[in-house]
Amino acid sequence: MQKQALQNLRGVWLLMRFIAVISSSVATIVSTVLPLYLYFSFSTSQLMILFLLLIFGAFLIHGILTHILNDYVDDLSGTDTYSPAILSGGSRVIQSGFVSQADLWRIGKGLLLLLGITIGVLFISGFYKLGILLAVGVWGAVSYSLPPLQFSYRPFLGEWLSTFPSVLFLGLAGAWLTLDTLPEWVVQNAVINALFCIAWVMVHHIPDREADKKATPLKQTSVVWAADKFGIAYARLPALIYFALTSLCALWLGFDRSWAALGVMLMAGASIYLIIKMNMHDYEQISAYEKIILILAMINAVWLGIFI
């Protein structure tokens, strides 16, 4: 029994993919909650409750629901079977034998039902903001992976209609739940962190491009589309475009947040440099550079939180 319990815990650990959750969802939460602690008069206990609530929601939606649905669909289509599985290729809980495809789907459906009921209760009880935030998170997870939408299998739709709004609303959440109005710095931080997120997700998809092309149905990510349209060297194009947009946000920050603008340009610029250097055929190198970009994403989020 003890061995089975440890095995189950290891499976949950793999499923959550903590590095991905921390470098995106947790980072964007910190980017908003940290200024509330540094520059506003909220009590530490109040902010800690808010922070833990948002962290719990992030791991529940991103770490568990999103990854359950993504792993199930990508195993069904076959792309995870062909993936080089370094950083990409899902959590591997199905391929490693921790859970069957059918059982993972049953867990996913049960969690979706529970979250749907929770959203309904929140709206009925008058907790509209929490209901909206939870609904956006569930929308992101469902629309990204499940048919008929399955936006992750269509170029540009997965990042803009699923991932971006989920991370954006998570970035707005801390201030939206505590302040009467949303200051401009909150919107700026949320947009920049969401852009940074979809940019590194494009890097994450590069090693899987051949596996995605073998999937049924074809998983035509923006990376696959760019490589097929312009050649293999352009598999990096979507990530470069999104990091360029992130860099341009420095103009939005302007002189009022000059230190924040400098940080954004440095972090996005360093990411662009790494992407240009990448060998599109060397998956080990791409994954190593992706790890650096994930660290830059976290630094960027904290930096934006300090300099508002």
Secondary structure, 3 states (H helix, E strand, C coil): CHHHHHHHHHHHHHHHCHHHHHHHHHHHHHHHHHHHHHHCCCCHHHHHHHHHHHHHHHHHHHHHHHHHHHHHHHHHHCHHHHCCCCCCCCCCCCCCCCCCHHHHHHHHHHHHHHHHHHHHHHHHCCCHHHHHHHHHHHHHHHHHHCCCCCHHHCCCHHHHHHHHHHHHHHHHHHHHHHCCCCCHHHHHHHHHHHHHHHHHHHHHHHHHHHHHHHCCCCCCCHHHHHHHHHCHHHHHHHHHHHHHHHHHHHHHHCHHHHHHHHHHHHHHHHHHHHHHHCCCCCHHHHHHHHHHHHHHHHHHHHHHHHCC
